[in-house]
């Protein structure tokens, strides 16, 4: 027996909170449904379970219905419309009664619902909104390569969130420090997406059997953690806090220049972008039919222990570079650090160590940084030509 009395707005809001967890067409039918039990609605993909609460004047019994037909129906009603959900004991269909009639929603037997068991593990900690923001900023860097499942995750450990796709690595401070069962949490991508959407303070609760629960008012997200060892990401972060060459870039200016320099390139094959760096400025250059180059006016180069007209170069994938820069607000200034920029001389350039992108106001080896691998292989440009490119762009600006 089921009888739940609420409003269309209350139920719709709860469904919106859990809808991202619901599996799409092609999954097992029960995974395209939600469980409405009392004044709660629950969705699961077997790895993540989201349970949202709503206000109800009466909340008895339970039923399982497909989420999409129910959401479409509720969207046709005013938020304040009173509705009654009911189900007879011997039936699986749920009847929704409203002010002008009723709709019968096909259902599934409640006994078939795949519950995610959660047993309290004896430890809980509180986190603030910084945790959700950090996870959200790491999401674009999660690998989509299914063969390396341990990279389809966001790592929470030692006060930071970490994600990598093998080419780029993002590290964001979370402000969340814990020990024991909460010391290292490896969240699957679907769980990380739900944590990133949380607002306000979060209670993080350890569960037995590799489970963890994130609780905010009105919503509980239960996660089955990935059982794997995450790579030692600190090994790829250069430890030298004062490299011999640093480049400071304005995010908005660099992204706009990147868009102009690659505007005529193929959308299916993003071109390589070279950043030529000397005491005279920074030039973005793209080797494509016709060529493109642009002086980054706000950019600056800081050299230590380097004499003469030394020129540094780094070649990167233009699409990946844009994705890295998108992490920061347009008005932010970022610094590229690296202990061993490739230098241009009479030989072919061989790209070396990873680049470290960091907000210019940040300090410390692991605070809000992105490690970005340059493109492998050689770059066919000599020192004299590089200097000519820099001077040509400076001349265009001066004119």
N, C-alpha and C positions, 0 to 999 in steps of 0.2 A: 504494500500500500504506500502511495506517495501523494503528498499534498503540500505544495509550496506556493505561498502567496507573496508576491513582490511586485516591482514595477519593471517596465520594459527597459528603462534607463539603467537601473541597478544591475539587472542581469546582463545587459549588453556591455556595460563597463567591465564586469568580471570576465566575460568571454574575451574581450579585447586583450586582457592581461595574459590569458593562457593560450590564446590562439597561435602565437608563434611556435609553440611546442607541438601542436597538432601536425601529424604527418599528412603529406599531400596524397593525391590520388595515386593508386598503385600499391600502397601499403596495406597491411592487414586492416580489414574494415573497422575493427575496434579501435585502431590507432587514429582513425579519422573522426572519432567521437570524443565527447566529453562526459564525464561522470558528474551529475548534479546530485549532491547528497546534502540534505539539510540546506543551510545557507552558504554552501560552498560549491564551486565548480572546479573540476580537476581535469588536466590534460597530461598526456605522457607520450614520449617516443621511446620508452624503455631505458633510456639513459638519463633523461631529465624528466622530472615531474613538477608541474606548476599547479598550485592550488590557490584560488582567489576567493575572497569572501565578499558577500553582498548582504544588504539589509533585507529582511523579510519579516512580515507580520506573522507568518506561520511557516514552519520549515520541518516537515516530517517526511521520512522515506528517501528513496533514491531512484534514479533512472539514468540510462545511458542513451544519448541521442547523437546524431551527426551534427557537427558544429556549424557547417556552412549553411544548411537550410534554416537552422535556428537563428543564425546571425542575420540572414537575409530577411526573415520574417520580422525580427525585432526592429530592423531598420525602417520598416514601414509604419511603425507605431510611434506615437509621442512618448517622450521620456517618462512622463508621469502616468502613462497608461497602466492601470493595475492589471496584472495577469496572474493566472493560476495554473500551475503545472501539476498534473495528476496522472497516476498510473494504478491500475488495478493489480492486485497481487499475481494473478495468473496471466498477465499480459506483459509484453516488453515495450509496446508502443506507449509514448507519452502524449497526453492531450494538453494542449495549451489553450486555455479559455481567456478571451478578452471581452471588452465591453459590447462587441457586436456579434460575437460568434465564437467559434473554436476551430483549431487546426490540429490534426492528428499527425504526430511526428514519428516515423519509423524508428525503432530502437533496437538495442541489443541487450541480452540478458545481463543483469548486473553481476552475476556470478562469473562472467567471462572477463570482467575488467581486470587488467594486469596491474595489480597494486605493487608499488615500490615500498618494500618494508624498510622501516627506519627505526633503529634502536639507538638510543642516546649513548654516545661514547664517553661521557663524563667530562667533556671540555667544551666551553663556548667562549667566544670573544666578540667584542664589538668593533665595528669599522665604520668610518664615515663615508661621505660621497666620493672621496678621493679614490677609494677602491674601485667603484664603478667607472669613474673617468679613466683610470689607468687601464683597466681591462678594455674599455671602448677604444682607446688610442692604440692598443696592441692588435686589435682584431684584423686590420688590413694586412698584417704581416704574417698571419697564420698560413701555413702551407696547405695547399689544396691537393697535394700529391698523396693519394690514398695508400700507397705502398709504405710510406713512412708515417704510420698512424700516430706515432708519438709526437710528430710535429703538427698534427691537426688539433693542436691544443694551445691553451694559454697557461703558463706556469705562474703560480703565486708562491713565492718563497723569499725569505730574507728581506721583507719589506718592499719588494718590487714585483711587477708583472712583466713577463717575458714572452715574446713570440718571435718565430723566425720561419722563413720559407726557404732557407738555404742561401739566398742571395742578400736578404736584408734581415736585420735583427733589431727589434724594438725593446727598450727597457724603460719602464715607467715606475716611479715611486708610488706605492699604494698607501703608505701610512699605516699599513696593517702588519703587525709583528705578532707572531705566536710561536708556540712550541708544541711538542707532542704530536698528536694526530693532525693538528692544523699547521704544522711547520712547513710542509710542502704539499701543495694542492695542484694537481694536474687536471685542469678542466677541459673536457671535450668542447669543440667549437660551439655546439648547440647550447651548452651550459654557459660558456663565456658570453654568448650573445644575450642570454637572459640576465646574467649578473651585470652586464654593461648597461642594461635598461633600468636597473633598480635606482630608486631615488631616496635620498635621506639616509639616516643611519641604518646600518645593517647588522643584525645578529648572525654571526657565523657559528654554526653548531656542528661539532664532530659527531659522526655516527659510526657504528661498528660496520665491519665488512667493506671498508673503502667508500663509505658514503659521507656526504657533507650536506648541510642544509643552510640556506641563506634566507633570513626572515626579515621582512619589512612589514609595517602595518598593512594588513589586508592581503598580503601575498607571501606565500612560502614556496621556495624553489629547492627541491631535493635533487641531488646530483650523484650519479655513480662515477667516481673518479677513474681516470685512465690509469691502469696498472702498468707503468713503464718507467724507464729511467730517462730523464730529459738530458740532452747533451750538456756538457760543461760550457755554457755560453760565455763565461768570463775569459776563456782562453783566447777568444777572437777580439777582445777589447784591448787595444794598445794601452799599455800601462804607463807610458811616458806622459805626464800631465803637461809638459811644455815642449812639444815637438818643434822642429826647426822651421816649420812653415805652417801658418794657419791662414784660412780664408774666411772672411766674414761676409755673409750674403743677406740681403733683404729678401724675405720670402716672396712677397708680392712681385717685386721687380724681377726676380729670377724666374718665377713661374710664367710671367708675361713674356719674357724674352724666350723662354723655352717654347712657348706656344707659337711665337712668330718664327723662330728658327726651324721648327718642324712642321709648319703649316702646309708646305708643299710635299711633304714626305708621305709615303704610303701608310695608310691607317692600319694595314695588316702586318707591317714589318717596321716597328718603331726604330728609327735610326739611332746610331751612337752619337752622343754629344761629348765634345771635348771642352774642358775648362782649361784655358791657357792662363797661367798666373805668373806675373812678373812684378817688379817694383812699380811699373808704370800702370798697372791695372789688371783686371780680370776680363777675359773675352770668352764668350760662349761661341763655339764653332761647330757646325754640322757638315759632315762630308756627305753630300747628296748631289743629285744633278743640279748644276748651277751654283751650289754651295750657299751657305748662310753663316753669318758671323755678327756678333753684337757685343758691344762693350757694356758691362754691368757697372753703371755709374756709381752706385752706392756701395759696391763691393770694395773690400780692402784686403791687402795681403800683408802679413806680418812675417818677417824673416829674421831668423836668429843665426848668427854665425855664418851667413852666406854673403859672399862678396860678388861684385860685378853684376852683369845682366843675366843672372840665373833665371831660367824659366822652368816652372813646374807644370805638369800636365796630368789630368786624370780623365779617362774615357769611361762613360757610364751609359747604360741604357736609358734613353730619354723618358720612356714611360715609367720605369722604376724610380727615376729621379723625381719625377713629378709626384709620384705616390709618397715618397719620403718627405718632400717639402709640404705636402698637404696635411701632415700631422700638426703643423703649427699655424696659428692665425696669420692672416696676410701681413699684418703690421709687425710681426716678430722678426728679429734678427737672429740668424743661426750661424754657427761657426763650424767649419769643416776642419777637423783635426786629423793629423796622421803623422806618424813618425818617419815615414819614408815615401813622400810623393815621388812619382817617377820624374826624373830630370831629363831634359832634352839636351842631347849633345849630337855628335856626328853619327851615332849608332841608332838602331831601331829601339823604340821604347818598349820595355817589357813591364806590364802593370804588376804592381807588387801588393803591399799590405792593404787591408780594408780601410775604408774611410770611417771616421766617426763624426756624425752630425749631432750637435748639441745646441740648445738655446744659449745665446751668448751670455745670458744672465745666470745660467746654471754653473755649478762647480762640482767637483767630485767625480770619481771615475764611473759611477753607475747611476747618475741621476738624470733621468729624462733624456736618454741618448738613443740614437739609431746607428747601428753599424751597417755599412753598405759596401758590398763587394764591387770593385770596379770590373769592367769587362776584361775578360782574359784575352791574351794575344798581344800583338804588337800594334803600334800606331805609327803610320808612315808620315812623319813630319820632322824636319830638322830644326835646330835652334834658330838659325837665321830666318827661316820662314815663319816660325812662331813669333819672333820679334816683329817681323813685318806685318803680321796680322794684327798684333796689339797696336802698333803705331798707326796702321790704316784706320782702325776703329776709333782711335783717339782723335785722328784728323777729321773724321766724319762728324764727331761730336763737337769739336772745336769750330768747324765750319757752320 
